[in-house]
Amino acid sequence: MNYKRIPISTLKILCIILISISGLSCQQHHKEVVIFGQFPSVANATVSFSKQDDSGDPVQVVNIKNNRFSIKTNQLKTGFYHINISWPNPHPDTTFTRGSRKRFINGSIITTINLYIEPDKANEYEILLTNKSSPTDLLKDITNKNAFSNISAKVKSASVNGQLYDFFNNKHKAYNIAHQKLRDSLSHLADLALAKDDMVNYTALTNQATSVWAKELLPKMLVEYRENYYKNLSSVIVPYLISQTTDLQEHYQEYTDILNKLSGEAAESDYTKASYKRLEAFKVTGLKQKLPNPVGHLPNGQEFIYQPNQSKYTLIEFWASWCGPCRATNPDLLKIYSEFKDKGFNVIGVSIDTDKSKWLDAIKEDKLTWTNVSDLKNMANSDNTSRFNVVEIPQNFLVDHEGKIVAINIYEDNLQNKLKNLLSK
């Protein structure tokens, strides 16, 4: 196969990666996978290939020489893989401004392509990697913040599952680009407000820039995901993505419905079993269920004893000092707490900090006057995250005086309106 040499000076970098799979002799257990392609010549650039759901150790790493690379292996099984193309940062000590935040770049620059390989179903994969920035932006002037967002990949695959996985990857990429543009725009407006000493708008815009992904873009993207799940109920890609999703609890019934309608290999997949297992765990933290008691100690070191009947409604808010989106919600929550605390509303902030001093500093800085508790363990080891099935933060549960859940992940206007309705009865 001949490749047309692509000059570095062109405004579009096209990387063609062909993955061809050919049969081996009967003595071998796996078919040979050959990954080869072109990428602009960059000193010390490498290509690595690794499985997503294992340790992440690369199957093989090769150098890019004369714009070309080739990887051969007969160790692959059907599954999800990463192709990482990396090269040294030409400006390792550069600090550049993105909106109101400064970023320090060091180490290597990496662009990752995700793909699903089925050696027994597909005999060729073609990946088109395109960059809309100039090669100068991408390879020399990495201080250009758009250099990475303009890289896009398109996977042409004989595998239906591979094509579907690529579809979802590109949708996620599009939302990430939209996120960056919106965040940078909000950060710029925040900088203008700060220059005018308009701290009210500066704080509001900064908080919005921090939380725009979790509150606006991610929920919208996952709606589109679920719509497409119903159109692809026989694909193993669907239960795989469901097993990884962050909104399983909020859309418990819909995900249950999707999983129940899966057919063929998708219905028998280990990812389907894993998704059902996660759903089963949410039964103890679903609407109208009695919530487990949070455990840990108060800032003064005393053991915390939860008594839900002390308030009409209590918000159990999971957060951490290092979680930007969590702390961005605190100003609004403080206003709501101040409005309703004398009417029977309470807040318990459950932190997953491991450093007590940072936890206490954050409480002081954010002026959190409600009850704060922590077992000073991280997400993986905290008794609270395991009891409440919390896999990400911020996350919250609104419970009544019996400890039964009346709302999940409710913030800002939704929380305020909910409390107005509940406390007026």
GULOMI-638812 format. One record per atom (N, C-alpha, C): x, y, z; residue in one letter. Coordinates in pm, whole numbers, plus 32768, in hexadecimal, padded with zeros to 4 digits. Example, Ala and Ser with C-alpha at 12.3 -4.5 7.8 and 13.67 -1.06 7.14 Angstrom:
2
85277DC7830Ca 84CE7E3E830Ca 85287EB6830Ca 85057F1F82C4s 85577F9682CAs 850A80038313s 
This chain:
425
80557F898000m 800080008000m 8059807C8000m 803A80DC7FA9n 808A81557F9Fn 804681C87FE8n 80958216802Dy 8062828C8071y 80978308802Cy 8042836A801Dk 806D83EA7FE7k 80AC843B8057k 812584678044r 816B84B380ABr 8126853980C0r 81098559813Ci 80C285D5815Ci 812586398195i 813A86AA8155p 819D870B8187p 81728749820Ap 81D5876A825Di 81BA87A882DEi 8177883082CCi 819188738260s 816088FC824Fs 80CB89048233s 808C88948214t 7FFE889981F4t 7FAC88C2826Dt 7F3788FE8257l 7EE2892B82C5l 7E9188BA8300l 7E8E884982C1k 7E4287D982F8k 7E9C875F82FEk 7EA687268374i 7EF886B08386i 7E9D86378380i 7EBB85DF8325l 7E6885698315l 7EB884EE8339l 7E8B84AA839Ec 7ED1843183C9c 7E7A83BA83A7c 7EAB8365834Ei 7E5E82F18326i 7E9982768367i 7E4A823683B8i 7E7781BE83FDi 7E23814A83CAi 7E6380EA8393l 7E1B80758364l 7E39800183C1l 7DD27FC483F2i 7DE27F4F8447i 7DAE7ED983F9i 7E047E8283CEs 7DD77E0E8382s 7DED7D9283D5s 7D907D3A83CFi 7D937CC18420i 7D957C4983C3i 7DFA7BF983CDs 7E057B858376s 7E0F7B0783C9s 7DE37A988391g 7DE57A1A83DAg 7E7179E283EAg 7E86799B8457l 7F06795B846Fl 7EF678C4845Fl 7F61787F8470s 7F5D77EE8463s 7F0E77B184D5s 7EE6773484C7c 7E9176F4852Ac 7ED776E285AFc 7F5C76F185B2q 7FA376E38630q 7F96775F8688q 7F6B77D0864Eq 7F62784B869Aq 7ED4786286C9q 7EC7789F873Eh 7E4478AE877Ch 7DFD792E8753h 7E4879958729h 7E0B7A158706h 7E367A3F867Ah 7DE37A8E863Bk 7E067AC585BAk 7E667B3A85CBk 7EBA7B4D8569e 7F1A7BBB8571e 7ED57C3E854Ee 7EED7CA2859Fv 7EBA7D288586v 7F307D808560v 7F247DC284EFv 7F8D7E1C84C0v 7F547EAA84BFv 7F977F038507i 7F6E7F90850Bi 7FDD7FE084CBi 7FBF80268460f 802780768421f 7FE880F383E7f 8039815B83D8g 800181D783A5g 80678245839Dg 803882BE838Aq 808C8333837Aq 806A839D83E0q 80D083E68409f 80BE84598460f 813284B78444f 811D853B8447p 818A85998428p 8207857C847Ap 827685848439s 82F58564847As 831385C684EBs 831B85908564v 833C85DF85DBv 83A885948627v 840E85DB8653a 847C859A8699a 844985538716a 847184D68726n 84538485879Dn 83BF846587AFn 8370846E8746a 82E2844B8750a 82D283B48756a 826E838787A3t 825582F787B1t 81C082D987A2t 81A4825C8783v 811B822A877Ev 811381B287DBv 80B181B28836s 809D813F888Es 800F810C8880s 7FFF808D889Af 7F7F804A8888f 7F627FFC8907f 7EF080168949s 7ED37FD389C8s 7E3F7FB789D6s 7E1E7F578A2Ck 7D937F328A45k 7D597F8F8AAFk 7CDE7FBC8A9Cq 7CA3801E8AF6q 7C847FE58B80q 7C527F6B8B85d 7C1D7F398C04d 7C7E7EDC8C4Dd 7CFE7EE08C28d 7D637E968C73d 7DB67EF78CC4d 7E347ED78CDBs 7E8B7F2D8D2Bs 7EB07FAC8CE1s 7E9A7FAD8C5Dg 7EC180218C0Eg 7F4D80168BD7g 7F977FAC8BFDd 801D7F988BC7d 80147F838B30d 80677FC68AE3p 805D7FBB8A51p 807E7F2F8A1Ep 80357F0589B8v 80537E888975v 80D87E96892Cv 80EC7F0C88F2q 81667F2588A8q 81797FBB8897q 81F77FE78896v 82188073887Fv 827F807A880Fv 826780D087ADv 82C580DF873Ev 82E081738725v 8351818F86E9n 8374821886C3n 833E82378638n 831D82B58622i 82F582E1859Di 837483098552i 838E82C684E3k 840482E38492k 83D983028404k 840C837183D0n 83E9839B8349n 835283A28336n 831083D7839Cn 827E83EE8398n 822D836D83A5n 826D82F983B4r 8221827C83B2r 823C8229842Fr 81DD81D3844Ff 81EE817784BEf 81A480F6849Ff 81C9808D84E5s 8189800B84D0s 818E7FBC8552s 811C7F838578i 81127F2F85EFi 80D57EA985C5i 81137E3D85EFk 80DF7DB885D3k 80D17D6B8656k 80617D288668t 804E7CD686E0t 7FE77C6A86C5t 7FFA7BF78704n 7F967B8C86FDn 7F5E7B6F8789n 7F657BD487E0q 7F3A7BC4886Bq 7EB27C028888q 7E6E7C348822l 7DF37C7E8839l 7D777C26883Bl 7D1F7C458898k 7C9B7C0A889Dk 7C357C798882k 7BBB7C548867t 7B527CB88852t 7B487D1288CCt 7B457D9588B5g 7B3A7DF28925g 7B567E8188FFg 7B607ED68965f 7B737F658955f 7C067F888965f 7C3A7FD98909y 7CC97FF98906y 7CE1808E88F5y 7D5A80B88920h 7D8B8140890Bh 7DFF813D88A9h 7E03819D884Ei 7E7D81BB8804i 7EA882468830i 7F1E8250886Cn 7F5382D1889An 7FC782FC8842n 7FBB83718806i 802983AC87BAi 8061841C8810i 80E084138835s 811984758892s 819E84AA885Es 81BB85258884w 823B85628861w 825F85C888CBw 82E085E588DCp 830B86418946p 82D286CC8933p 82B0870C89A0n 82828796899Cn 82F687F28977n 82EA883E890Bp 8359889788E4p 836A890E8941p 830789278999h 830F899689F7h 82F589618A84h 834E89108ABDp 833388CD8B3Dp 8322892B8BB3p 835489A58BA8d 834A8A028C19d 82EC8A768BFEd 82918A638B9Ft 823A8AD08B77t 81BD8AD78BCDt 819D8B4E8BFAt 811E8B688C3Ct 80C98BBD8BDEt 804E8B958BC5f 7FF98BE68B6Ff 7F728BF98BB0f 7F2B8C5F8B83t 7EAB8C828BBFt 7E398C4A8B6Dt 7DDD8C078BB1r 7D608BDB8B71r 7CF08C158BC6r 7CAF8C7D8B92g 7C488CC08BE0g 7C868CFC8C5Cg 7C498CE28CCFs 7C7A8D1D8D4Cs 7CDA8CC08D95s 7CFF8C508D54r 7D568BEF8D96r 7DDA8BE08D4Ar 7E468BCB8D92k 7EC78BB38D53k 7EE58B1E8D57k 7F188AEB8CE8r 7F388A5D8CDFr 7FCF8A4C8CCDr 800889EB8D11f 809689CF8D03f 80A5894D8CB6f 80E989538C47i 80F788DE8BF1i 8180889F8C04i 8184881D8C19n 820587D98C1Bn 81F187498BECn 825D86FE8BE5g 825186738BBBg 823686678B26g 81E886008B02s 81CE85E38A76s 814386118A4Cs 8136862989CCi 80B586488990i 807D85C6895Bi 800185A8897Bi 7FC785288952i 7F3E853E8913i 7F27850188A3t 7EA184FC886Ct 7E7784698869t 7DFF844C8898t 7DD283C288AAt 7D5D83A3884Dt 7D64832E8810i 7CF782FB87BDi 7CC0827F8802i 7C3E827B8818n 7BFE82078855n 7BBC81B387E8n 7BCA813187F1l 7B8A80DC878Dl 7B67805487C7l 7B0A80128784y 7ADD7F8D87ABy 7B097F2C873Fy 7B577EC98764i 7B8F7E6A8704i 7B4E7DE18716i 7B217DA886A9e 7AEA7D2086A7e 7B357CD0863De 7BA07C8D8662p 7BF27C4685FFp 7BA57BE385AAp 7B3C7BA685E0d 7AF27B408595d 7A857B7A853Cd 7A6A7BFC854Ak 79FD7C3784FCk 7A2C7C9E8497k 7A9E7CDC84B1a 7ACC7D478459a 7B597D2A8429a 7B737D4283AAn 7BF97D2A8377n 7C417DAA8350n 7BFF7E1C8365e 7C437E9A8348e 7C047F0D8394e 7C5A7F5E83D2y 7C307FD98414y 7C7E804B83D5y 7C3D80B983BCe 7C81812E8385e 7C6081A683DEe 7CC781E68412i 7CB482598469i 7CEA82D58424i 7C9683388414l 7CBE83B783DAl 7CCB841D844Bl 7D44844B8462l 7D5E84AC84CCl 7D798532848Bl 7D22859384A4t 7D2986148461t 7D3E868384C6t 7D9586E184A4n 7DAA875684F8n 7D8987D484A9n 7D2E882784E0k 7D0488A0849Ak 7D61891584B4k 7DB989088519s 7E1C89708532s 7E91895E84D2s 7EE189C484C6s 7F5889B78473s 7FBD895F84BAs 80178920846Fp 807F88CF84AFp 80D2891F8513p 80E389A184FAt 812D89F48558t 80E789F685DFt 80628A0785DCd 80158A078658d 8022898386A0d 801889168654l 801488928691l 809C886386C3l 810388758671l 81838837868Fl 81EA889586CBl 81D9891686B9k 823D897486EAk 820589D28754k 81928A0C8739d 815C8A6F8795d 80E98A3187E3d 810989D88841i 80A28991888Di 805E89EF88F0i 808F8A6988FDt 804B8AC88955t 7FC58AF38919t 7FAD8AD2889An 7F2A8AED885En 7EC68A8C889Bn 7E668ABF88E6k 7E0C8A688932k 7DAE8A1988D9k 7DA28A3E8859n 7D4789F68801n 7D8B898487B6n 7E0F897687C8a 7E588912877Ba 7E2288868792a 7DFC88658811f 7DCD87DF882Ff 7D3B87CD880Bf 7CE988338824s 7C5A8824880Ds 7C3B88138779s 7C9588408722n 7C7C88368693n 7CA387AF8659n 7CE0875886AAi 7D0186D38679i 7C85867C867Fi 7C64863A8614s 7BF085E18613s 7C15856085CDs 7BD184F485F1a 7BED847185B7a 7B6E84348582a 7B7883F38511k 7B0883AB84D6k 7B35831D84BAk 7AEC82BC84F2v 7B10823084E1v 7AB381F0847Bv 7AEC81BE8411k 7A9F817083B0k 7ABB80DE83CDk 7A54809483ECs 7A68800A8417s 7A027FAF83D9s 7A2E7F3683B6a 79D07ED28384a 797A7E9A83F4a 799F7EB8846Fs 79547E8A84E3s 78E57EED8504s 786A7EBC850Dv 77F97F138530v 780C7F4D85BCv 783B7EFA8619n 78547F2A86A0n 78C17F9586A2n 79287F838651g 79937FE58649g 7961806B8616g 790A806785B3q 78D180E2857Cq 787B812985E4q 782E80DC8630l 77D781188694l 782981578705l 78938113872Fy 78E9814A8798y 792881CC8769y 795181D186EBd 798B824A86B3d 792382BB86B0d 78A682998693f 783A82FB8692f 782D833F871Bf 782D82F08786f 78218329880Cf 789F83778833f 79148347880Bn 7990838F8828n 7990841987E8n 79638421876Cn 796184A28727n 78F885008761n 788A84C98791k 7824851C87D2k 785D85578853k 78A58504889Fh 78E58534891Ah 794C859F88FBh 7999858B8890k 79FE85ED8867k 79BC86728844k 794C866E87FDa 790786E987D6a 78D887368851a 78A686EF88B5y 787A8732892Fy 78F1876A897Dy 79628724897An 79DA875889BCn 7A0887DA897Cn 7A0287E188F9i 7A2A885B88B3i 79CA88CD88D6i 794888AE88D8a 78E5891388FFa 78FC8942898Ea 792288E489E5h 793E89058A70h 79B389668A7Ah 7A1D89498A31q 7A93899F8A38q 7A728A2D8A08q 7A288A37899Bk 7A068ABB8965k 79AE8B0989C7k 794A8AC68A00l 78F08B098A5Dl 79398B308ADDl 798C8AD58B10r 79D88AF28B8Ar 7A368B678B76r 7A7A8B6B8B03d 7AD78BD88AE9d 7A8D8C5D8ADAd 7A178C598A9Cs 79C78CD28A8Cs 799A8D078B14s 796A8CAE8B6Al 793E8CD78BF0l 79B48D0A8C43l 7A268CC98C36s 7A9D8CF48C80s 7ACB8D7E8C53s 7ABF8D998BD1h 7AE38E1D8B9Dh 7A878E898BD6h 7A058E6B8BDBl 79A68ECA8C15l 79C18EDF8CAAl 79EB8E738CEDa 7A0D8E7E8D7Ba 7A868ED98D8Ea 7AE88ECE8D35d 7B5E8F258D3Dd 7B388FB88D2Bd 7ADB8FD28CCEl 7AAE905B8CB8l 7A6690918D34l 7A16903B8D73a 79D090658DECa 7A3390828E5Da 7A9A902F8E67l 7B0090438ECEl 7B4A90C68EB9l 7B6590E78E3Ba 7BAB91648E1Ba 7B5A91DE8E47a 7AD591CD8E4Ck 7A7C923B8E76k 7A5992318F0Bk 7A9A91D58F51d 7A7D91BD8FDFd 79ED91958FF7d 79B191548F92d 792791238F9Ed 792D90948FD2d 793B90869055m 795290039090m 78D78FA9908Am 78608FE59086v 77E68F95907Ev 77E28F478FFAv 77F58F918F8Bn 77F48F4E8F08n 786F8EF78EF5n 78E18F228F2Cy 795A8ED18F21y 79458E488F61y 790D8E478FD9t 78F58DC99020t 78908D738FD6t 78248DB28FA6a 77BB8D678F60a 77F18D298EDFa 783E8D768E92l 78748D448E13l 78DE8CD98E2Al 79318CEC8E90t 79978C888EAFt 79568C048ED8t 78EF8C0D8F2Bn 78A88B948F55n 78668B4F8EDFn 782C8B9F8E85q 77EB8B648E10q 78508B228DB5q 78C48B618DA3a 792D8B278D4Fa 795D8AA38D87a 79648A9A8E0Ct 79938A1F8E4Ct 792D89AE8E41t 78AD89D18E47s 784689698E51s 77F989508DD0s 781C89968D64v 77CC898E8CEAv 77C989018CAFv 783588B48CBFw 7836882C8C89w 77D487D28CD4w 77E087CF8D58a 778E87748DA8a 76FB879A8DA6a 76DF881C8DA0k 765488488DADk 760C88588D28k 765688738CBDe 761488918C3Ee 7637882F8BCFe 76B888238BB1l 76DF87D88B3Al 76D887418B4Dl 770B870E8BBEl 7709867E8BD3l 767B86458BD5l 761C86808C1Ep 7593864B8C1Bp 7558864A8B8Ep 757386B48B40k 753F86BA8AB7k 757C864C8A61k 75FF86358A70m 764185CD8A23m 760A85438A45m 75F3852A8AC5l 75C384A68AEFl 7533848C8AC2l 74E584F68AB0v 745F84E58A75v 746D84AF89E7v 74C984E9899Ae 74E184BA8912e 7516842B8912e 756A840B8972y 759C8382897Ey 752883218990y 74D0834089EEr 746282E38A0Cr 740582D38994r 73EE833E894Ae 739B833588D1e 73D882D4886De 745C82D58863n 74A0827C8804n 74AE81EE883An 74AB81DD88BDy 74AE815588F6y 7435810588C4y 73C1814588C2y 734781008897y 734F80D48804y 73A3811787B7k 73B180F68729k 741880888710k 746080608779n 74CF80008767n 74CE7F9787D6n 745B7F5B87EDl 744A7F018860l 74927E7C8852l 74C77E5E87DDs 75107DE087CCs 75A77DF287D5s 75D47E6E87E9s 76647E8987ECs 769B7E87887As 770F7E47888Bv 77517E40890Cv 77837EC98939v 778C7F2788DDi 77B97FAF88FFi 77567FF08961i 76D77FD18953v 7670800F89A8v 76817FEA8A3Bv 76857F698A60p 769A7F4A8AEEp 77227F778B22p 77877F7A8ACBy 780A7FAB8AF6y 7800803C8B23y 77C180918AD1l 77B5811E8AF3l 775A81338B6Bl 76F180E38B77i 769880ED8BEBi 76E480CB8C6Bi 773C80688C63s 778880408CDBs 77E780AE8D08s 7806810D8CAEq 786281798CCEq 781C81FE8CEBq 779982058CD5t 775582868CD9t 774C82BE8D66t 774083418D6Ft 773B83858DF1t 76AE83A98E1Dt 764A83908DC8d 75C183B88DEBd 756583408DFDd 759F82CF8E23l 755182548E30l 74E482608E9Al 750582A38F06q 74A482AE8F74q 7432830D8F51q 7453837B8F0Fe 73EB83DD8EEDe 738783A58E88e 73B5834A8E33h 735E83138DCAh 7355827B8DD9h 734182538E53y 733E81C58E78y 72DC81768E22y 726181A58E17q 71F9815C8DCEq 721881538D39q 724981BF8D00e 726681BE8C70e 72D981608C4Fe 734281628CA1y 73B181068C88y 738780758C9Ey 7332805D8D00t 72FE7FD68D15t 72B17FA88C9Bt 726180018C62d 72127FE18BEBd 726D7FC18B74d 72D780108B63i 73357FF78AF5i 73787F6F8B05i 73A87F548B7El 73EC7ED48B96l 738E7E5D8B81l 73117E6C8BAAn 72B07E008B99n 72907DE58B07n 72A57E488AB1k 72867E398A23k 72FE7E0E89CFk 73737E008A0Dl 73E97DD689C2l 73D47D4A8989l 74147D308918s 74067CAE88D7s 748E7C7A88AAs 74917BF98887g 750B7BBD8851g 75817BC588B0g 75F77BE18878e 76717BE588C8e 766E7C54892Fe 76237CBE8913a 761A7D2D8973a 75D77CFF89F4a 756E7CAE89E7a 75247C7F8A5Ea 757A7C238AB3a 75D67BD98A75e 762A7B798ABDe 76B07BB48AE9e 76C87C318ACAs 774A7C6E8AE4s 77667C7D8B79s 77E67C758B9Cd 78107C8E8C27d 77F17D1E8C4Ed 77F07D798BECy 77D17E058C09y 773E7E148C31y 76E77DC18BF9t 765B7DC38C20t 764D7D948CB1t 76957D2B8CD4k 76927CFA8D5Ek 76C67D648DBEk 77317DA98D96a 776A7E128DEBa 77077E868DFCa 76BE7EA78D91s 765C7F148D99s 75E87EEF8DF4s 75B97E748DEAy 754E7E468E43y 757D7E498ED5y 75FA7E268EEAk 76307E268F72k 76317EB38FABk 76587F158F59r 76567FA08F87r 75C77FCE8FA4r 75697FA78F4El 74DD7FCD8F64l 74A87F908FE5l 74CF7F148FFFe 74A27ED09079e 74D17F1C90F5e 754C7F4E90EDa 75837F98915Fa 753680189178a 74FA8051910Ff 74B180CF911Ff 742980BC9161f 740080409174k 737F802A91B5k 737B80639242k 73F080669283v 73F3809B930Bv 74008133930Cv 741B816F9297t 742782009291t 73CD823A9225t 735D81F7920Bg 72FC822791AAg 728F827791EEg 723D82BB919El 71D0830B91D4l 717582B8922El 714D82F4929Dk 70F382BA9302k 7137824F9358k 71B88232933Bq 720181D4938Eq 723B821D9407q 724B81D49474k 7287821094EBk 731E821194DAk 7356828794E5l 73E4829994CBl 74388263953El 74AB8224951Fp 750781FB958Bp 7537827695D7p 75658262964Fn 759782D196A0n 762682F49679n 76448374965Fp 76CF839B9649p 771F838A96CAp 779E836796BCv 77F2834F9731v 787183A39728v 78B683B09798g 793283FC979Bg 793B84539816g 798B84BC980Bh 799F8516987Ch 798785A79852h 796285F798B3l 794F8686989Fl 79D886CA989Dl 79DF87479870p 7A60878E986Fp 7AA7879198F5p 7A5B878F9963n 7A9A879399E8n 7AC8870A9A18n 7AB686A399C4g 7AE4861E99E6g 7A7C85C39A24g 7A0885FB9A49q 799F85A99A84q 795F854E9A1Bq 793684D89A46e 78F2847B99ECe 786A84B499C5e 784984A79945f 77C984DB9914f 775C84729924f 76EB849B995Bi 767784439969i 76038483991Ei 75D6843F98B5y 756E8476985Dy 74E48461989Ay 749684CE98A0q 740D84C898D2q 73B285159873q 737C84D0980Cp 732C851497A6p 72AF855897DCp 72798527984Cn 71FC855F987Fn 720E85E898C0n 728A861B98C4q 72A0869F98FDq 7276870F989Dq 726386EE981Ds 7237875097B9s 71CB87129762s 717A87689726k 7113873696CAk 715486FB964Ek 71B987439619y 7200871595A2y 7295873295B1y 72E686D29586t 737786DF9591t 73B786BF950Bt 7415871294E2l 746186F99468l 74E786BC948Fl 750286429460i 758386019475i 75D8862293FAi 763A8678940Ce 768986AD939Be 77168673939Ee 773A86239337f 77C085EA932Bf 781A864B92DFf 789086659318w 78EA86C792DCw 797886AD930Cw 79D6870292E2a 7A6186FD9312a 7AA2878492F9a 7B0887A29345s 7B4B88249338s 7B8B883492AFs 7BB787C49272w 7BFD87C991F2w 7B9E87C5917Aw 7B1D87B99192c 7ABA87AB9126c 7A84883490FEc 7AB38869908Cg 7A8888EC905Dg 79F188F9904Ag 79B2889B9000p 792088A38FEEp 78D4889D9072p 7909885090D3c 78C788499156c 78C688D39198c 79388911919Ar 7943899191E0r 78FC8A019193r 78EB89ED9111a 78A28A5090C2a 780D8A5190E7a 77DB89E2911Dt 774D89DC9144t 77368A1891CEt 77A08A2A921En 778E8A5692A8n 774D8ADF92B8n 77708B459268p 772F8BC8927Bp 76978BC2926Dp 76668B7B9207d 75D58B7091F5d 75958B1F9266d 75DA8AB5928Fl 75A48A6292FBl 759F8AB0937El 76008B059395l 75FF8B58940Dl 75868BB59410l 75648BEE939Dk 74F08C469395k 746F8BF993B4k 74658B81937Bi 73EE8B2F9392i 73E78B029424i 74598ADE945By 745F8AB594E8y 74328B289542y 74638BA09525s 743E8C149575s 73A88C30956Cs 736F8C1994F7e 72E08C3594E1e 72868BD2952Be 72B08B539535f 72568AEC9567f 72808AAB95EBf 72F48AD19622k 73248A8B9699k 72C88A9C9712k 72808B0B9719d 72258B219789d 719A8AE8976Ed 718A8AA996FAk 71098A6F96D6k 710C89D796D5k 717C899E9704g 7184890C970Cg 71E388CC96A9g 7240891A966Ff 729F88E5960Df 732C88E39647f 737288759630n 73FB88679661n 7454883195F1n 74D5884A95FCv 75378815959Dv 75A387CC95EBv 75CA875795B9i 763D870E95F0i 76A186FC957Ei 7712873E958Ag 777A87319525g 77D386BA9545g 77D3865794ECv 782485DE9500v 789D85E694A4v 791185FC94DEs 798A860F948Fs 79D4858B947Cs 7A14857E9407i 7A6B850B93F0i 7AFD853793EBi 7B1985A39431d 7BA585CF9441d 7BF385689492d 7C7485619479t 7CCD850E94CBt 7D2885649522t 7D3385E49500d 7D878641954Ad 7D2C869A95A0d 7D3086889623k 7CD686D0967Bk 7CEA87679673k 7D6787949669s 7D8188249667s 7D44886595EBs 7D4C88219578k 7D11885894FDk 7C7988589506k 7C4187F29545w 7BB087EC955Aw 7B83886195B1w 7BCA88789620l 7BA688E4967Bl 7BB9896D963Al 7C23897B95EBd 7C3B89FB95A4d 7BCA8A199543d 7B9B89B294FBa 7B2F89C5949Aa 7AAD89EC94DFa 7A9289AE9552i 7A1A89D1959Fi 7A1F8A6495C7i 7A948A9095F3k 7AA58B1B961Dk 7A9D8B7B95A6k 7AE28B5A9539e 7AE48BB194C4e 7A598BC19486e 7A0E8B539480d 79898B579442d 791B8B7B94A5d 79418B8F9524k 78E48BBA958Dk 786E8B59959Bk 78908AD995A6l 782A8A7095AEl 77FE8A609640l 778D8A999660t 775E8A9C96EBt 77068A26970Ft 76E889CF96B0w 7698895896CEw 76F188EB970Aw 76B688789725t 77008808975Et 775F87CD96F7t 77DD87BB971Dn 7841878196C5n 787B87039704n 7887869A96B3v 78B6861996E6v 791185D7967Ev 7972858B96ACs 79CB85429651s 7A0984CC969As 7A21845F964Ed 7A6F83F19688d 7B0083F79657d 7B208466960Fl 7BA8848195DEl 7BE1840C958El 7B8B83D59537k 7BB5836B94DBk 7B918395944Dk 7BDC836393ECn 7BC3838B9362n 7B4A83439327n 7B2C836392A9m 7AB4832F9268m 7AAF8296926Bm 7B2082569254a 7B2281C4924Ba 7B14818092D3a 7B3D81C5933Dn 7B42818493C1n 7AE081BA9427n 7A9D82279407s 7A4282649468s 79CA820A9485s 79AA81FE9505d 793381B2952Cd 78B681F694F5d 78B9827A94ECn 784482C394BDn 782A82AF9428n 789382B493D6t 787E82A29346t 784D82169327t 787D81B29370s 785081299357s 77C181159387s 779E814F93F9r 77178140942Fr 76B0818893DAr 76D881FA93A0f 767B824B9351f 7689823292BBf 76E581D89294n 76FD81B99208n 7722823691B8n 7777828791F1v 77A4830291B1v 782382E59161v 7820830290DFv 789482E9908Av 78D0836A9054v 788C83DB906Be 78C1845C9041e 788584C8909Ae 78C7853A909Di 789385AD90E7i 78998628908Ei 7843868D90A6p 77E186949113p 776A863790FDp 7731860C916Aq 76B885BB9167q 766D85D591EAq 75E785D691E2n 759C85EC925Dn 751A859E9261n 74E3859392DAf 7464855092F3f 741285A89351f 739785C4932Bl 733B860D9382l 72E185A693C5l 72E085A5944Bv 729385419495v 7230858694F3v 71C6853D9516d 716385749572d 718985519602d 712E856C9661h 714D855896EFh 715C84C69715h 7132846A96BBe 714483DB96D4e 71C383A69690e 720883FE964Ag 728183D59604g 7266839A957Ag 71EA83A99547k 71C7837594C3k 71E783DC9457k 721B83AB93E8i 72498403937Ci 71D2843D932Fi 71D184C09321v 7168850392D3v 719F85429253v 722385529249a 7260858891CFa 72F4856491CEa 732C85589155i 73B985359143i 73F9859990E5i 747185C69108n 74BD862590B5n 7468869D908En 743B86E590F0i 73E4875890DBi 742E87D69106i 7435883890AEy 748688AE90C6y 743D892E90A0y 746E899C90D7e 74478A2490B3e 73AF8A3690AFe 73798A67903Dd 72EA8A869035d 72938A0C9050d 72C089989021n 7271891E9036n 726488FF90CBn 72D2890E9114l 72CF88F691A4l 727A895F91EAl 728C89DB91C4q 72408A479203q 71A98A3491EFq 71828A159174n 70F38A019156n 70BC8985919Dn 710F891D91A5k 70E488A291E9k 70C988BE927Dk 7122890892BCl 71128927934Bl 709A89839363l 708589E2930Ak 70108A3A9317k 6F9089E79316k 6F8C898692BCn 6F16893192B1n 6F0788D6932Bn 6F7488979355l 6F6E883893C4l 6F51887D944Al 6F8F88EF9461l 6F83893194E3l 6F07898994EEl 6EBD89959481s 6E4089E29487s 6DC9898A94ADs 6DE2890794B0k 6D7488A994CFk 6D5A88A49565k 
